[in-house]
Amino acid sequence: MRKTLSYPRSQLLLSISLALSFSAYAADTTGANTPAASKAPAAKSGKSTTLSTISVNTQVLAGGLMAMQDQPKAVSTISAEAIAAQPITADYTQMINSMPGVNAASPDGFGLTDDSSYTVRGFNASEVGVTMDGVPVNDVGDYVPYPSEYGEARNYASVTLMQGSADIDMPDLGAVGGHIAFITQAPTKDFNVYVGQTFGSYDARSTFVRVNTGDTGPVRSWISFSQNSNDKWRGAGNNDIRRIQAKSVWTIDDHNSLTFNFNYNHEENYFYQPLTKSQVAQYGYNYDYGTHWLATPKGGFAESQLYGDDPTYLAQSSYYKLNQNPFKSWVTSIDGEFRLSDNLSLSVIPYFQYGDGNGSFVGFLPLRFGANGKPYVVANQYADGQYAVLEPYQGYTYRPGINAKFTLDLGLDNSLEWGLWYERSRQSEFINAAYVDPETGEPSSIWGDSGMLTYANGKTWENYAEQDVTTVKKLFVQDTWTPNDQWTINLGTSFLDTTRQNQFVMYPNNPDPADWTSYQSSRNNYHKFLPTLGVSWQVDDANQIYYSLTKTFRAPEDAATYGNSRLGLPAPLPESAWSNELGWRYSGGPLTVHADLYLANMSNRTAVGLDPDTYINYYINAGPVRMAGFNGEGNLDLGHGLSLYASYTYTQARIKDNLYLPATADTDAEWYQTRGKQFPGAPRNMAYLGLHYVQHGLTVNLNGKFTGSEYGDFLNTDKVASNFTVNGSASYNFGNHGILHDPTVSLNLLNLLNRRYLSLPAGPTISAAESAPTYYVGAPREWYLTLSTQLF
C-alpha cells in the first residue's frame, strides 16, 4: 500500500483485489518486417516460464495486436511488433487498451505516471492480477498495481490478458477478474547494442540503451538503462523515471536451464488531480493542483480556519509541490526449468521484491518553534497555530516467495500437474510529516526519510504506524486429458490459504497517549478450495469451441480489520466469484476471429468508506454483482502488407441488491437504492478498429477507440459522455549500413482529433448528489519522435 486518499462518508471506492499470478511463456514473435526495436533474433533458450504455458503462435496478426490461441478460455496477446508502435515509454495499461473487455485511462500519454488505471469486464484494475516474468507485482496489502514501475516497453516480448480468470498454477492471491502477464525479451545469441532517443510534447525525453552480450559460453544476457522525463500537460510539475533491467539465461543442457530476471525502478513524479464534472465545467480541462502559494498567516492558522473557504488555506491545501509520488523498487527472480526423468519435469521460480517510497498530500499540524528556531508538533492536534506540512504516506515492502510445479506425462495423451506456492511478505506503513516553508511552500523532504517533524520530546510525529505480515500458501493439481485430436479437457482444483497479521497504532509517539494513542492487533485466516474446468473442441482445422468454469477468491485488505473493529462494525467478508466463458475461435484464410460470451457472479464485493470524525477507513459488503456480456476480436489480412484489426465489448455489470451502509459510532445506518444499477466504471459498449500497413521498410498504424458512457456513482445519477479517440504511428526502417543495423525513425501521434473528455471514475461515490465522483482527464493531442538503431 502506497497512497492514501480522503473521502466523505458517502464515497465508496471500488474494492481492490490482488492476483499474484505467474505469467506464462510467450514465444519470440519477431517477424521479417518488424521495426528495429524488436527485430533482433531471439535465442532458443527454452521456456522462460513454464508455470502455466500460454501458447502464442509465432505468426502474429494485425501487426502484433493479436495472436493465435488454443486455451479453453478467453486470452488476448499483443507482441513486440505492436508494442514497438507505442510511445517508447508506454506503460502496459496503454498497450492493453486495444484488447476486448478493457477500459483503460491514462492521464499522461508518455506513460510516466502511476495514475493510470483500467477495468476489465467491469472488474477494476486491482481485481486483475499482474505478473512480470512470472513474479506477482500487485501490492500485497491493498492489491493495487502501479503501471509505471514494471520496466521499459522496448524490453517486452509480449503482454497477455486473460479476461476471465487466471490459470490454476498461478500464485494468485485474489484475482477475481482475470490476469495480465508480460514477458521480457530473450537475450540474443550475438553481441549487439540497441539505442533509442525520443523527443516529444511537453518536453518529453527518453534515452534507452540495451546491451546484448551474446553467447558467453552457455550463458547469454542483456542489460538495459533508461532515463525518461516529461512535464505535466496540465498544472505544474514534471515526471522523471530511471530504470535498470537485466535478463540472463544459462542453458545447462537441452532440458535444463536457469533464467535470471532483474528490474529496478526509480521515479519522482507529481500527481495529476482527477476532476469532477463541475470542476471541468467551471475551470476547464487544464485545471489541476494549484501553482500559487500564499504565505501562512503570522502564528499559523487558527484551527477553525481549516477545511473552510479561507483563500490562503485553499491555496495551500491544493499546492502541487505537496502532491508528489516518489518511489523506488526492485524485483528479482530465478526461473529454473529441469527435466527430472523422461516423463517428469519441474518448474520453480523463487523471487524477491522490495519497495520504498510514498504518495504525499497536504496536511496541517499545530507547530511551535523552539529557542533554536526548529519547529516541533504539539500534542493537541486541534490546537491553534496550524501550519501546512507535507504528509508522505510511507510504505516499505519486503516480499519473498517461491512457486513450483511438477508435470508428469502419464501417457495416453494425459498429463498431471501439481505444485505449491508460498509467500510471506512484510509491509511497514506509516504517515509522518515534513516541514514546509510557510513563506514559499517548499517542502524540506519529499521522500519522507530524513528531517521529519518531531514532538518536543524528540520523537517523530506519526499519524499512525502499521505492521502487516501476509502469509500465502497455495496447493494445486490439474489433469489435462486429450482423448483424441478434437477434444481437450482440463480439470483441477487449488486450495488457497491467506493469513493476515496486523498491528496498528494511532499517534504512536504522542506525549499525551491517554487521549491520542490507541492500539489494535489482529490475526485473520481465510481459505477456500477453488475448482476449475476447461473443455475445448477442435471442430475442424478452422474452428474451435471452448467452455471454462472457474471459482476465484480473495482475502480482505490488510487494513480492513482495524478500521471495522475501531468503529464497531463487523469484519469484512472475503470476495469470491464464479466465472463462466463460452467461446469460439475461427482461423480460415485471411480472416481470424475470437469471440466469447461470459458470465461472472461475484459475491461479497467489498467497498471502502471513510468515517468523517476519525478519518478511519472501514470496509463493507457492497453486495453481489453480476457481470455478463460479449467479447470479440478479429483480424482481416487484405494482402500487400495491409491488415485490419477490430475488437468489441458489451458489458452488463449489474448490482443485484440495494446497498446498506451500517451505522458507526458517529453516523446512522442508511439504505441506497442500487439494485439493478450499472457498476461504476463499466461502459456497456466499447469498440476498437486498427489499420496496419507494412511494406518496404515503411510501417503505418492508425487506430480508433470508442468508449461508451459510464457512470461515476452507484445510483447511476452521474455519468460522463462517450468518447472516441484516434491514434497513429509511422516508422521507416533504412536497412543495414555498416555497424548500423535497421536504423529507424518513428513518429507517434496520440489523440489526433484533440478530443477533450473524462473517463473511468477515479473516485466513484454512492450518490453524486451527496458527493461528486472524480474522473480521469484524457490527455490532449501529443507527438513523440524516436530515432533508434541496433549497433553491430
C-alpha positions in Angstrom: 0.0 0.0 0.0 1.5 3.4 -1.0 -1.1 6.1 -1.3 -3.9 7.5 0.8 -7.0 9.4 -0.1 -9.6 11.3 2.0 -13.3 10.8 1.1 -16.6 11.8 2.7 -18.6 9.0 4.2 -20.9 8.6 1.2 -17.9 8.0 -1.1 -17.1 4.3 -1.8 -14.1 3.2 -3.7 -14.4 0.1 -5.7 -12.9 -2.8 -3.8 -9.3 -3.5 -4.9 -8.1 -7.0 -5.5 -4.8 -8.8 -5.9 -3.9 -11.6 -8.2 -0.3 -12.7 -7.6 -0.1 -15.0 -10.5 2.8 -16.4 -12.5 3.0 -15.3 -16.1 3.3 -17.6 -19.0 5.9 -18.1 -21.6 5.4 -16.4 -24.9 7.5 -17.5 -27.9 9.5 -14.9 -29.8 7.2 -13.0 -32.1 9.5 -11.0 -34.3 9.0 -11.1 -38.0 10.6 -10.1 -41.2 9.1 -6.6 -41.2 9.4 -6.0 -37.5 10.7 -2.5 -36.6 14.3 -2.3 -35.4 13.3 -2.1 -31.8 12.1 -5.7 -31.8 13.8 -7.3 -34.8 16.9 -8.7 -33.1 17.0 -12.5 -33.4 15.9 -14.3 -30.3 17.8 -17.1 -28.8 16.2 -20.6 -28.4 16.8 -20.8 -24.8 13.7 -22.8 -23.8 10.7 -21.6 -22.0 11.2 -18.6 -19.7 8.2 -19.5 -17.6 6.6 -22.9 -18.0 4.4 -22.4 -14.9 1.2 -22.0 -17.0 2.1 -22.0 -20.6 0.4 -19.6 -22.9 0.6 -20.8 -26.5 1.4 -17.8 -28.7 1.8 -18.6 -32.4 5.0 -17.2 -33.8 2.9 -15.8 -36.7 1.5 -12.6 -35.2 -1.6 -10.9 -36.6 -2.6 -7.3 -37.2 0.9 -6.0 -36.7 1.1 -7.8 -33.3 -2.3 -6.8 -31.9 -3.5 -10.4 -32.0 -2.1 -13.9 -31.8 -3.5 -17.4 -32.3 -4.6 -19.1 -29.1 -5.7 -22.6 -28.2 -6.5 -22.4 -24.4 -10.1 -23.3 -23.3 -10.6 -19.8 -22.0 -10.5 -16.2 -23.3 -7.0 -15.0 -23.9 -5.7 -12.0 -25.9 -2.0 -11.2 -26.6 -0.1 -8.3 -28.1 3.5 -8.9 -29.3 6.7 -6.9 -29.5 5.7 -5.7 -33.0 2.6 -3.9 -31.7 4.5 -2.7 -28.6 7.0 -1.0 -30.8 4.2 1.0 -32.3 3.5 2.6 -28.9 5.4 5.5 -27.5 8.8 4.2 -26.2 7.8 4.7 -22.6 4.2 3.5 -22.7 3.0 1.5 -19.7 1.1 -1.7 -20.0 -2.3 0.0 -19.4 -1.9 1.8 -22.7 -0.8 -1.4 -24.5 -3.9 -3.4 -23.5 -6.4 -0.7 -24.4 -7.0 -2.4 -27.8 -8.0 -5.7 -26.2 -11.6 -6.7 -25.8 -13.0 -6.1 -22.3 -10.5 -3.4 -21.4 -11.5 0.2 -20.5 -8.1 2.0 -19.9 -7.4 5.5 -18.7 -4.1 7.2 -18.6 -3.7 11.0 -17.8 -0.2 11.0 -19.3 0.3 9.9 -22.9 4.0 9.3 -22.3 3.3 6.6 -19.7 5.3 8.2 -16.8 2.7 8.2 -14.1 1.2 5.6 -11.7 -2.2 7.4 -12.0 -3.1 5.1 -15.0 -5.9 2.6 -14.4 -8.4 0.3 -16.1 -11.3 -2.1 -15.8 -11.7 -5.5 -17.5 -15.3 -6.7 -18.0 -16.3 -4.4 -15.1 -13.6 -5.6 -12.7 -11.3 -2.8 -11.6 -7.5 -2.9 -12.1 -6.8 -4.3 -8.7 -9.2 -7.1 -9.2 -6.9 -8.3 -12.0 -3.6 -10.0 -11.3 -0.4 -8.7 -12.9 2.9 -10.6 -13.3 6.3 -9.6 -14.8 8.4 -12.6 -15.9 6.4 -14.8 -13.6 6.6 -12.6 -10.5 3.4 -11.1 -9.0 3.7 -7.3 -8.8 0.3 -6.0 -7.5 0.6 -4.6 -4.0 0.3 -7.4 -1.5 -1.7 -5.3 1.0 -4.4 -3.4 -1.0 -3.9 -5.2 -4.3 -3.2 -2.0 -6.4 -1.0 -2.3 -9.5 1.4 0.6 -10.3 1.8 0.6 -14.1 4.9 2.8 -14.4 7.1 0.5 -12.3 7.3 -2.5 -14.5 10.1 -1.9 -16.8 10.6 -0.5 -20.3 8.1 -1.2 -23.1 11.0 -1.9 -25.5 12.1 -4.9 -23.3 8.7 -6.6 -23.6 8.3 -9.7 -25.8 4.5 -9.9 -25.2 1.7 -8.8 -23.0 -1.1 -11.3 -22.4 -4.6 -10.7 -20.9 -6.8 -13.5 -19.6 -10.1 -11.6 -19.3 -12.0 -14.1 -17.1 -9.7 -15.9 -14.7 -6.0 -16.8 -14.1 -4.7 -20.3 -14.7 -4.7 -22.7 -11.7 -1.0 -22.8 -11.2 -0.5 -19.1 -10.9 0.3 -17.9 -7.3 -3.0 -16.0 -7.2 -3.8 -14.1 -4.0 -7.1 -12.9 -5.3 -7.6 -12.0 -8.9 -11.3 -12.4 -9.2 -11.4 -10.7 -12.6 -8.6 -12.1 -14.7 -4.8 -11.8 -15.2 -2.2 -9.8 -17.1 1.2 -11.3 -17.8 4.1 -9.6 -19.5 7.3 -11.3 -20.6 10.6 -9.6 -21.3 12.6 -10.4 -24.4 15.1 -13.3 -24.5 18.8 -12.5 -24.9 20.2 -12.8 -28.4 23.0 -15.3 -29.4 25.1 -12.4 -30.9 26.5 -9.3 -29.3 24.7 -6.1 -30.2 23.7 -2.7 -28.7 20.2 -1.2 -29.2 19.9 2.6 -28.6 16.8 4.8 -28.9 16.3 8.5 -28.3 12.8 10.1 -28.1 11.7 13.8 -28.1 8.1 15.0 -27.9 5.3 17.0 -26.5 5.7 18.8 -23.1 9.5 18.4 -23.2 9.2 14.6 -23.3 12.6 12.9 -23.5 13.7 9.3 -23.3 17.2 7.8 -23.6 17.3 4.0 -23.9 20.3 1.6 -24.2 20.2 -2.2 -24.2 23.3 -4.3 -24.5 23.1 -8.0 -25.5 26.3 -9.9 -24.5 25.6 -12.7 -27.0 26.8 -16.2 -26.1 29.4 -16.3 -23.4 29.8 -20.0 -23.0 26.4 -21.4 -22.0 25.2 -18.0 -20.8 23.7 -15.1 -22.8 22.4 -11.9 -21.2 21.2 -8.4 -21.8 21.1 -5.3 -19.6 19.3 -2.0 -20.3 19.4 1.5 -18.9 16.9 4.3 -19.4 16.2 7.9 -18.4 12.7 9.2 -19.1 11.1 12.5 -18.3 8.3 15.0 -19.3 6.4 17.9 -18.0 2.8 17.5 -16.9 0.5 18.7 -19.6 -1.8 20.4 -17.1 -0.8 22.0 -13.8 2.8 22.2 -12.8 5.5 19.6 -12.1 7.4 17.0 -14.0 7.8 13.2 -14.1 11.2 11.5 -14.0 11.8 7.8 -14.2 15.1 5.9 -14.3 15.3 2.2 -14.9 17.7 -0.7 -15.0 16.6 -4.1 -16.3 18.6 -7.3 -16.9 18.0 -10.8 -18.1 20.4 -13.7 -18.2 19.9 -17.3 -19.4 22.1 -20.2 -18.5 21.4 -23.2 -20.8 22.7 -26.1 -18.8 21.7 -28.6 -21.5 18.8 -29.3 -23.9 16.4 -30.0 -21.0 17.7 -27.8 -18.1 18.1 -24.1 -17.8 18.1 -21.1 -15.4 16.8 -17.6 -16.2 17.7 -14.6 -14.0 15.5 -11.5 -14.2 16.0 -8.1 -12.6 14.1 -4.9 -12.7 14.9 -1.6 -10.8 12.7 1.4 -11.0 13.3 4.9 -9.5 10.7 7.6 -10.0 10.0 11.1 -8.8 6.5 12.1 -10.1 3.7 14.6 -9.5 0.1 13.5 -9.2 -2.5 14.6 -11.8 -5.7 15.7 -10.0 -8.8 13.7 -11.0 -11.7 16.1 -11.6 -15.4 16.2 -11.1 -17.7 17.2 -14.0 -18.5 20.5 -12.2 -14.8 21.4 -11.9 -14.3 20.9 -15.6 -17.3 23.0 -16.4 -16.1 25.8 -14.1 -12.4 25.7 -14.7 -11.8 23.7 -17.9 -9.8 20.5 -18.7 -6.5 22.1 -17.7 -7.5 22.5 -14.1 -5.1 20.8 -11.7 -3.4 21.3 -8.3 -2.6 24.9 -7.6 0.6 26.6 -8.6 0.5 29.7 -6.5 1.4 29.6 -2.8 0.0 32.2 -0.4 2.2 32.9 2.7 1.0 31.5 6.0 -0.6 34.0 8.5 1.8 35.0 11.3 1.5 32.5 14.0 -0.2 29.9 11.7 -3.9 29.2 11.1 -6.5 29.1 13.8 -7.9 25.5 13.8 -11.3 27.0 12.9 -9.9 28.3 9.6 -9.1 24.9 8.3 -11.4 23.0 5.9 -13.3 26.1 5.1 -13.2 28.7 2.3 -10.2 30.8 3.6 -8.3 31.8 0.4 -4.9 31.2 2.0 -5.9 27.8 3.3 -7.4 26.8 -0.1 -4.2 27.8 -1.9 -2.0 25.8 0.4 -4.2 22.7 0.7 -4.1 22.2 -3.1 -0.5 23.2 -3.8 1.2 21.0 -6.4 4.6 20.6 -4.6 2.8 18.9 -1.8 1.2 16.2 -4.0 4.1 14.1 -5.2 4.8 10.4 -5.7 8.4 9.4 -5.3 9.0 5.7 -5.2 11.8 3.1 -5.9 11.5 -0.6 -6.2 13.3 -3.7 -7.4 12.2 -7.2 -8.4 14.4 -10.2 -9.0 13.7 -13.8 -9.7 15.3 -17.1 -11.0 13.3 -19.3 -13.2 14.6 -22.9 -13.1 13.4 -25.5 -15.7 14.5 -29.0 -15.1 13.9 -32.5 -16.6 13.9 -34.9 -13.7 13.2 -38.0 -15.9 11.8 -38.9 -19.3 8.3 -38.1 -18.1 8.7 -35.8 -15.1 9.7 -32.1 -15.2 10.0 -29.3 -12.6 9.5 -25.6 -13.0 10.4 -23.5 -10.0 10.7 -19.7 -9.5 12.0 -18.1 -6.3 11.6 -14.3 -6.2 12.1 -11.3 -4.0 10.6 -7.7 -4.2 11.5 -4.5 -2.3 9.6 -1.2 -2.4 10.3 2.1 -0.7 8.5 5.4 -1.2 5.3 7.3 -0.8 2.4 9.2 -2.1 2.2 12.6 -0.4 -0.5 15.0 0.3 -1.1 18.2 2.2 -1.8 18.1 6.0 -2.0 20.7 8.7 -0.4 20.4 12.2 0.0 22.7 15.2 3.6 23.8 15.3 5.7 25.7 17.8 9.3 26.9 17.4 12.0 26.2 19.9 14.8 28.6 21.0 16.9 27.4 18.1 14.0 28.1 15.7 13.4 24.4 15.0 9.7 23.6 14.7 8.0 20.8 16.7 4.5 19.4 16.9 2.4 20.0 20.0 0.5 17.1 21.5 -3.0 18.5 20.9 -3.6 18.1 17.2 -6.6 20.5 17.3 -4.6 23.4 18.8 -4.4 26.8 17.0 -1.1 27.7 15.2 -1.7 25.2 12.4 0.8 25.0 9.5 0.8 23.2 6.2 3.0 20.2 6.1 3.8 17.5 3.5 2.4 14.2 4.8 4.0 11.3 2.9 2.1 8.0 3.0 5.2 5.8 3.6 5.5 2.2 2.7 8.3 -0.4 2.9 7.7 -3.8 1.4 9.8 -7.0 1.7 8.3 -9.8 -0.4 10.0 -13.2 -0.8 8.2 -16.1 -2.4 8.5 -19.3 -4.4 6.3 -21.2 -6.8 6.9 -24.7 -8.0 5.2 -27.1 -10.4 5.8 -30.7 -11.3 4.5 -32.0 -14.7 4.1 -35.8 -15.1 3.4 -37.3 -18.5 1.1 -40.2 -17.8 1.0 -41.3 -21.5 -2.2 -42.0 -23.4 -2.5 -38.2 -24.1 -2.8 -37.4 -20.4 -0.6 -35.3 -18.1 -0.8 -34.4 -14.4 0.4 -31.1 -13.0 0.7 -30.3 -9.3 2.6 -27.9 -7.2 2.7 -25.3 -4.4 3.2 -21.6 -3.9 4.4 -20.0 -0.7 4.9 -16.3 0.1 5.5 -14.4 3.3 5.6 -10.7 2.9 6.2 -7.8 5.4 4.9 -4.3 5.0 5.7 -1.3 7.2 3.3 1.6 6.6 3.0 5.0 8.3 2.3 8.7 7.8 4.8 11.2 9.0 5.3 14.9 8.2 7.9 17.1 6.5 8.2 20.8 7.4 7.0 23.2 4.7 8.4 26.7 4.4 5.4 28.9 5.4 6.5 31.7 3.0 7.3 29.7 -0.1 5.6 26.3 0.2 8.8 24.4 -0.4 8.9 21.0 1.5 12.1 20.1 3.3 11.9 16.5 2.1 9.7 14.6 -0.4 11.0 11.1 0.3 10.0 11.2 4.0 13.2 9.6 5.1 15.1 12.5 6.8 14.4 15.6 8.8 10.8 14.7 9.7 8.9 16.7 12.2 9.0 15.6 15.9 7.2 16.3 19.1 9.0 18.4 21.8 10.3 15.1 23.3 12.3 14.5 20.1 10.1 11.5 19.0 8.9 11.6 15.4 5.3 12.6 14.7 3.3 9.9 13.1 -0.4 9.9 12.2 -0.3 6.1 12.5 2.0 3.2 12.2 1.1 -0.2 10.8 2.9 -3.5 10.5 1.5 -6.3 8.3 2.6 -9.8 7.7 0.8 -11.7 5.0 1.4 -15.4 4.6 0.0 -17.1 1.5 0.0 -20.9 0.8 -1.5 -22.5 -2.3 -1.6 -26.1 -3.4 -2.9 -27.0 -6.8 -3.4 -30.1 -9.0 -4.7 -30.3 -12.6 -5.2 -33.1 -15.1 -5.1 -32.5 -18.8 -6.6 -35.2 -21.0 -6.7 -35.2 -24.8 -8.7 -38.3 -25.7 -8.4 -37.5 -29.4 -7.4 -34.8 -31.8 -10.6 -32.9 -31.3 -11.1 -32.8 -27.5 -9.0 -31.4 -24.6 -10.3 -31.4 -21.0 -8.7 -29.7 -18.1 -9.9 -30.5 -14.6 -8.3 -29.2 -11.4 -8.6 -27.6 -8.1 -6.5 -25.4 -5.8 -6.5 -24.7 -2.1 -5.7 -21.1 -1.3 -4.9 -20.1 2.3 -4.2 -16.5 3.3 -3.2 -15.3 6.8 -3.0 -11.6 7.6 -1.4 -10.4 10.8 -1.8 -6.7 11.6 -0.5 -4.3 14.2 -1.9 -0.8 14.1 -1.3 2.2 16.4 -2.7 5.7 16.1 -0.3 8.6 17.1 2.3 6.2 18.5 4.7 8.8 19.9 2.3 11.4 21.2 3.4 12.8 24.6 -0.3 12.6 25.7 -1.0 8.9 24.9 -4.1 8.6 27.1 -6.1 10.9 24.8 -4.4 10.2 21.5 -2.7 6.8 21.3 -4.6 3.6 20.6 -3.5 0.1 19.6 -5.1 -2.8 17.7 -3.7 -6.2 16.8 -5.3 -8.9 14.8 -4.7 -12.2 13.1 -7.2 -13.5 10.5 -7.1 -16.6 8.3 -9.0 -17.0 5.0 -9.1 -20.2 2.9 -11.1 -21.9 0.2 -11.0 -24.7 -2.4 -11.1 -23.2 -5.9 -12.1 -25.7 -8.7 -11.6 -25.1 -12.4 -12.8 -26.8 -15.5 -11.9 -26.2 -19.2 -13.2 -28.1 -22.2 -12.0 -27.5 -25.8 -13.5 -29.0 -29.0 -11.5 -28.6 -32.2 -14.4 -28.9 -34.7 -12.1 -28.8 -37.7 -8.9 -27.1 -38.8 -10.6 -23.7 -38.8 -13.0 -23.8 -35.8 -12.5 -24.3 -32.1 -15.2 -24.1 -29.4 -14.4 -24.0 -25.7 -16.1 -23.6 -22.3 -14.5 -22.8 -18.9 -15.8 -22.6 -15.4 -13.6 -21.1 -12.6 -14.1 -20.0 -9.0 -11.9 -17.2 -7.6 -11.4 -15.8 -4.1 -9.5 -13.1 -2.2 -8.9 -12.1 1.4 -9.9 -8.6 2.6 -7.2 -5.9 2.6 -4.6 -5.8 5.2 -6.0 -2.7 6.9 -9.6 -3.9 6.9 -9.7 -5.4 10.4 -8.5 -2.4 12.3 -10.9 0.1 10.8 -14.0 -2.0 11.3 -13.1 -3.0 14.8 -12.5 0.5 15.9 -15.8 1.7 14.5 -17.8 -1.2 15.9 -18.5 -2.8 12.5 -18.4 -6.5 11.6 -15.3 -7.8 10.0 -15.4 -7.6 6.1 -16.1 -10.8 4.2 -13.8 -12.3 1.5 -14.7 -11.7 -2.1 -15.4 -14.6 -4.5 -16.7 -15.1 -8.0 -17.8 -17.9 -10.3 -16.7 -17.1 -13.9 -18.2 -18.8 -17.0 -17.0 -18.5 -20.6 -18.3 -20.0 -23.8 -16.1 -19.2 -26.8 -15.4 -19.7 -30.5 -12.2 -19.3 -32.5 -12.0 -19.3 -36.2 -9.0 -19.1 -38.5 -9.5 -19.6 -42.2 -7.7 -17.9 -45.0 -7.2 -14.2 -44.4 -9.8 -14.0 -41.5 -9.2 -14.8 -37.8 -11.9 -14.3 -35.2 -12.0 -14.9 -31.4 -15.4 -14.4 -29.7 -16.8 -15.4 -26.3 -19.9 -15.0 -24.1 -19.2 -14.6 -20.4 -21.0 -14.6 -17.1 -19.3 -13.8 -13.7 -21.3 -13.8 -10.5 -19.4 -12.0 -7.8 -20.4 -12.2 -4.1 -19.4 -10.0 -1.2 -17.9 -7.3 -3.4 -16.1 -5.0 -0.9 -16.3 -1.2 -0.8 -14.4 1.1 1.5 -15.8 4.3 3.2 -14.3 6.9 5.5 -15.5 7.8 8.9 -15.9 11.6 8.9 -14.9 12.1 12.6 -11.8 9.8 12.9 -10.9 9.6 9.2 -10.5 5.9 9.5 -11.3 3.6 6.6 -13.9 0.9 7.1 -14.9 -1.9 4.8 -18.4 -3.1 4.0 -20.1 -5.6 1.8 -21.4 -3.8 -1.3 -23.5 -6.8 -2.3 -23.4 -9.3 -5.2 -22.6 -8.0 -8.7 -23.4 -9.9 -12.0 -21.0 -9.3 -14.9 -22.2 -10.6 -18.3 -21.5 -9.8 -21.9 -19.7 -10.4 -25.1 -16.1 -10.0 -26.2 -14.7 -10.4 -29.7 -11.6 -9.6 -31.7 -10.7 -10.3 -35.2 -8.1 -9.7 -37.9 -8.5 -9.5 -41.7 -5.4 -9.8 -43.9 -6.1 -7.7 -47.0 -2.7 -8.6 -48.6 0.1 -6.3 -49.8 1.1 -5.7 -46.2 -2.3 -4.3 -45.2 -4.5 -5.7 -42.4 -7.4 -4.7 -40.2 -7.9 -5.5 -36.6 -11.1 -4.9 -34.6 -12.4 -5.7 -31.1 -15.8 -5.2 -29.5 -17.1 -5.4 -25.9 -20.6 -5.4 -24.5 -20.6 -5.4 -20.6 -23.5 -5.6 -18.3 -22.2 -5.1 -14.7 -25.3 -5.1 -12.6 -25.6 -4.6 -8.9 -28.0 -7.2 -7.6 -29.0 -5.7 -4.2 -29.6 -2.4 -2.6 -26.5 -1.0 -0.7 -26.6 -0.9 3.1 -24.2 1.4 4.9 -24.1 0.3 8.5 -24.1 2.7 11.5 -20.9 3.7 13.1 -20.3 5.5 16.4 -20.6 8.8 14.5 -23.2 8.1 11.8 -26.6 6.5 11.3 -27.3 3.4 9.1 -28.6 4.1 5.6 -30.0 2.3 2.6 -29.4 3.2 -1.0 -31.5 2.0 -4.0 -28.7 0.5 -6.0 -30.4 -2.7 -7.2 -30.3 -3.1 -11.0 -27.8 -0.2 -11.4 -24.7 -0.5 -13.7 -21.5 -0.7 -11.7 -19.3 2.5 -11.9 -16.5 2.4 -14.5 -18.1 -0.2 -16.7 -19.3 1.2 -20.0 -21.7 -1.1 -21.8 -20.2 -0.7 -25.2 -16.5 -0.4 -26.4 -15.1 -0.8 -29.9 -11.6 -0.6 -31.3 -10.6 -0.5 -35.0 -7.0 -0.6 -36.2 -5.3 -0.5 -39.6 -1.8 -1.8 -40.0 0.4 -1.4 -43.2 4.0 -2.6 -43.6 5.9 -2.7 -46.9 9.5 -2.0 -48.0 10.6 -0.7 -44.5 7.6 1.5 -44.0 5.2 0.7 -41.2 2.0 2.7 -40.6 -0.7 2.2 -37.9 -3.9 4.1 -37.5 -6.5 3.2 -34.8 -9.6 4.5 -33.1 -11.2 3.5 -29.8 -14.8 4.2 -28.9 -15.8 4.1 -25.2 -19.4 4.3 -24.3 -20.8 6.5 -21.5 -20.0 5.3 -17.9 -21.3 6.1 -14.5 -19.3 7.5 -11.6 -21.7 6.7 -8.8 -23.6 3.6 -7.6 -27.0 5.3 -8.1 -26.2 6.0 -11.7 -27.0 9.7 -11.4 -23.7 10.9 -12.7 -22.1 9.8 -15.9 -19.6 11.0 -18.5 -20.3 11.0 -22.2 -18.9 8.5 -24.6 -15.6 9.4 -26.2 -13.8 8.5 -29.4 -10.0 8.9 -29.7 -7.7 8.3 -32.7 -4.0 7.5 -32.5 -1.4 6.9 -35.2 2.2 5.9 -35.7 4.6 5.6 -38.6 8.1 4.3 -38.9 10.7 3.8 -41.6 13.5 1.2 -41.4 16.5 2.3 -43.5 18.1 -1.2 -43.6 21.7 -2.0 -42.7 24.6 0.4 -43.1 27.9 -0.9 -41.8 27.6 -1.2 -38.0 24.1 0.4 -38.1 21.5 -2.4 -38.3 18.0 -1.2 -39.0 18.2 2.5 -38.2 14.6 3.6 -37.8 12.8 6.9 -37.4 9.4 6.6 -35.7 6.6 9.1 -35.1 3.7 8.6 -32.6 0.6 10.8 -32.7 -1.9 10.5 -29.8 -5.4 11.8 -29.7 -5.2 13.1 -33.3 -8.6 14.8 -33.1 -7.6 16.5 -29.9 -10.7 15.3 -28.0 -11.3 16.6 -24.5 -13.0 14.0 -22.4 -13.4 12.4 -19.0 -13.3 8.7 -18.5 -13.2 6.0 -15.8 -14.1 7.2 -12.3 -11.0 7.7 -10.2 -13.2 8.3 -7.1 -16.6 6.6 -7.5 -19.3 7.5 -4.9 -22.6 6.1 -3.8 -24.6 9.2 -4.7 -23.4 12.1 -6.8 -25.9 14.3 -5.1 -24.1 13.8 -1.8 -20.5 13.6 -3.1 -19.4 14.2 -6.7 -17.3 11.4 -8.3 -14.0 12.3 -9.8 -12.8 11.1 -13.3 -9.6 10.7 -15.2 -8.9 13.5 -17.7 -7.8 12.4 -21.2 -4.6 13.9 -22.4 -4.7 16.3 -25.4 -3.0 15.8 -28.8 0.6 14.7 -28.3 3.5 13.7 -30.6 6.7 11.7 -30.0 9.7 11.3 -32.4 12.1 8.4 -31.8 15.4 7.7 -33.5 16.7 4.2 -32.9 19.2 1.7 -34.3 21.0 -1.5 -33.4 24.8 -1.4 -33.4 26.9 -4.4 -34.5 
